[in-house]
Amino acid sequence: MMDAPANPPAFPLAVDESFQFANDGMSLRDWFAGQAPAGLLANPVSFGPHMQGDPDLITSAAGTFADAMLAEREKDGAK
């Protein structure tokens, strides 16, 4: 089994960790997964009529794209 690719924060903040509201925000996977539906919904015909309007298929595809994008970053040595 392969290790899961690195999933760093999408928008890290350089603040002291003791700061009351300091957090890493969303993960890079969440960011990638959130961007995929925008493209899929902008032109759903490109993925065929079986996907149009089906949130389960669209969200599943979004997760698959996000995982693939993280894996590709690992190939390029991104951290």
Secondary structure as UniProt FT lines:
FT   TURN            17..18
FT   TURN            20..21
FT   HELIX           28..42
FT   HELIX           44..47
FT   TURN            49..53
FT   HELIX           55..75
FT   TURN            76..77
//
